[in-house]
């Protein structure tokens, strides 16, 4: 079983604070990974403390794309956990990559690769805005974790299907009005930067939910 906790999102449960951006924590039972860092690193660390996770426990950080609402908390995370392994799309600016290398082990992602046991990067996708998503494998199928999904649902699903059937998608679905691929999902958890929330909800009411900071998924 894989546990996913939304640490940072526009909306939040009462004991958390909503803020523009996204971050999620992955607990595999073997290691802890962080996906994106939201906008405000201080708030991100506060939310981590609230769920009882020290940033020092994180072994790997995956950044989906180089927009500040997904990388804003990076300085605070690297200060709290120097030596962390950080996976970024190879299209990240050279300046930012140099800064990351000062405090972390940097892995530039171009093609699909395994990040952890049963967790894969789709590789760098997209044309104008390049982005990587994660495929989260479980015994009964896989889930896709997105930052904003700028490359489009079709491109992300095509890459993710290499690792088997997809049961659900969690994260941002930016500007996507192509919902055909969502028909295959058992779970559609739309987060920060999803443009057509009401349309998706109307099309898939039994599968749809909106993510918020403090939300936890037990994926199996």
Buried (B, 14 or more C-beta within 10 A) or exposed (E): EBBBBBBBBBBBBEEBBBBBBBBBBBBBEEBBBBBBBBBBBEBBBEBBEBEEBEBEBBBBBBBBBBBEBBBBBBEBBBEBBEEBBBBBBBBBEEEBBEBBEEBBEBBEBEEBEEBBEBBBBBBBBBEEBBBBBBBBBBEEBBBBBBBBBBBBBEBBBBBBBEBEEBBBBBBBBBBBEEBEBBEEBEBBBBBBBBBBEEEBBEBBEEBBBBBBBBBEBEBE
